[in-house]
Amino acid sequence: MTAKISYDDVEVGTELPGRAFPVTRTTLVQYAGASGDFNPIHWNEKFAKEVGLPDVIAHGMFTMAEAIRVVTDWTGDPGAVVEYGVRFTKPVVVPNDDKGALVEVAGKVGAKLDDRTVRVDLIATCGGQKVLGRSQAVVRLA
């Protein structure tokens, strides 16, 4: 499978369709089971607060994985992602209610590179605060 987006049709500044990802305590427990990361800061409110956190927080790798979905949805091919990296700037705090938290992700092409690749710059926020910094993916296009 190859990316459904053509390198020739993309310009610097091209915006990717943004997405919002709900995160609940149930989501975190499911992710813990899938990833094997059972750190209690991701599911135990009492423990999270005892170690100085405001509440239970989402796994950093979970937040990172949700953000890259904007890119993989855009390309139509997860294998098109050549590189991906982020800096974790703020935790995603997940309250114990029906709403949980909402991670909003926007992306745009920041540069056209060699070999039909582009750099996509992502912005991930939760509650109006940036939760990932320098979130960038290099993607090979058709």
C-alpha positions as CSV (number, residue, x, y, z in Angstrom):
1,M,0.0,0.0,0.0
2,T,1.3,3.5,-0.8
3,A,0.2,6.9,0.4
4,K,-2.9,8.2,-1.3
5,I,-1.5,11.8,-1.3
6,S,0.8,12.8,-4.2
7,Y,4.0,14.7,-3.4
8,D,3.3,16.9,-6.4
9,D,-0.1,18.0,-5.1
10,V,1.2,19.1,-1.7
11,E,2.7,22.5,-0.8
12,V,4.3,23.9,2.3
13,G,1.4,25.0,4.5
14,T,-1.0,22.4,3.3
15,E,-3.3,21.6,6.2
16,L,-4.2,18.1,7.2
17,P,-7.8,17.4,8.5
18,G,-7.7,17.8,12.2
19,R,-9.2,15.4,14.7
20,A,-10.3,15.3,18.3
21,F,-9.7,12.2,20.4
22,P,-11.7,11.5,23.6
23,V,-9.7,9.9,26.4
24,T,-11.4,8.3,29.3
25,R,-10.2,6.2,32.3
26,T,-11.6,3.2,30.4
27,T,-9.5,4.1,27.4
28,L,-6.4,4.3,29.6
29,V,-7.1,0.9,31.2
30,Q,-7.5,-0.7,27.8
31,Y,-4.3,0.9,26.6
32,A,-2.5,-0.3,29.7
33,G,-3.6,-3.9,28.9
34,A,-2.5,-3.6,25.3
35,S,0.9,-1.9,26.0
36,G,1.7,-3.6,29.3
37,D,2.3,-0.2,31.0
38,F,0.4,-0.6,34.2
39,N,2.0,2.4,36.0
40,P,-0.6,3.5,38.6
41,I,-0.4,7.2,37.6
42,H,-2.5,6.1,34.5
43,W,-5.4,4.6,36.5
44,N,-5.1,5.2,40.2
45,E,-6.3,8.7,41.2
46,K,-5.0,8.4,44.8
47,F,-1.6,7.3,43.7
48,A,-1.3,10.0,41.0
49,K,-2.1,12.7,43.5
50,E,0.3,11.3,46.1
51,V,3.2,11.7,43.6
52,G,2.2,15.3,42.8
53,L,0.1,15.0,39.7
54,P,-3.3,16.8,39.5
55,D,-5.1,13.5,38.7
56,V,-4.7,10.4,36.5
57,I,-2.7,11.2,33.3
58,A,-2.8,9.5,29.9
59,H,0.2,7.5,28.9
60,G,2.7,9.6,26.9
61,M,2.9,6.9,24.2
62,F,-0.8,6.8,23.9
63,T,-1.0,10.5,23.4
64,M,1.7,10.3,20.8
65,A,-0.1,7.4,19.0
66,E,-3.3,9.4,18.8
67,A,-1.6,12.4,17.4
68,I,0.1,10.5,14.5
69,R,-3.4,9.2,13.5
70,V,-3.9,12.6,11.8
71,V,-1.0,11.8,9.5
72,T,-1.9,8.2,8.9
73,D,-5.5,9.0,8.1
74,W,-4.3,11.7,5.7
75,T,-1.9,9.5,3.8
76,G,-4.1,6.4,4.0
77,D,-1.0,4.3,4.7
78,P,0.6,4.0,8.2
79,G,3.8,2.6,6.4
80,A,4.3,6.0,4.8
81,V,5.6,7.4,8.1
82,V,9.4,7.3,7.9
83,E,10.2,9.2,11.1
84,Y,8.1,10.5,14.0
85,G,9.1,12.3,17.2
86,V,7.6,14.5,19.9
87,R,8.5,16.2,23.1
88,F,6.1,15.7,26.0
89,T,5.3,19.2,27.3
90,K,2.2,18.7,29.5
91,P,0.4,15.6,30.7
92,V,-3.1,14.9,29.5
93,V,-5.1,14.9,32.7
94,V,-8.1,12.5,32.6
95,P,-10.8,13.2,35.1
96,N,-13.0,10.4,36.4
97,D,-16.2,11.4,34.6
98,D,-18.1,10.5,31.5
99,K,-16.3,13.1,29.4
100,G,-12.7,12.4,30.4
101,A,-10.3,14.6,28.3
102,L,-10.2,15.6,24.7
103,V,-6.9,15.7,22.8
104,E,-7.2,17.9,19.7
105,V,-4.7,17.5,16.9
106,A,-4.0,19.7,13.9
107,G,-1.3,19.3,11.3
108,K,0.3,21.0,8.3
109,V,3.1,20.4,5.9
110,G,6.1,22.2,7.3
111,A,8.6,21.4,4.5
112,K,9.0,19.4,1.3
113,L,12.1,17.2,1.5
114,D,14.0,14.9,-0.8
115,D,12.9,11.5,-2.0
116,R,9.2,12.5,-2.2
117,T,9.0,13.1,1.6
118,V,7.4,15.9,3.5
119,R,7.7,17.0,7.1
120,V,4.4,17.3,8.9
121,D,4.2,19.5,11.9
122,L,1.5,18.5,14.5
123,I,0.0,20.5,17.2
124,A,-1.7,18.5,20.0
125,T,-3.7,20.3,22.7
126,C,-5.9,19.4,25.6
127,G,-7.9,22.0,27.5
128,G,-6.3,24.7,25.4
129,Q,-2.8,23.7,26.5
130,K,-0.1,22.2,24.2
131,V,0.6,18.6,25.3
132,L,3.1,17.7,22.7
133,G,6.0,19.9,21.6
134,R,8.0,19.7,18.4
135,S,5.7,17.0,17.2
136,Q,6.9,16.2,13.7
137,A,6.6,13.3,11.2
138,V,8.5,12.7,8.0
139,V,6.2,11.0,5.5
140,R,6.9,9.5,2.1
141,L,4.2,10.4,-0.5
142,A,3.2,8.9,-3.8
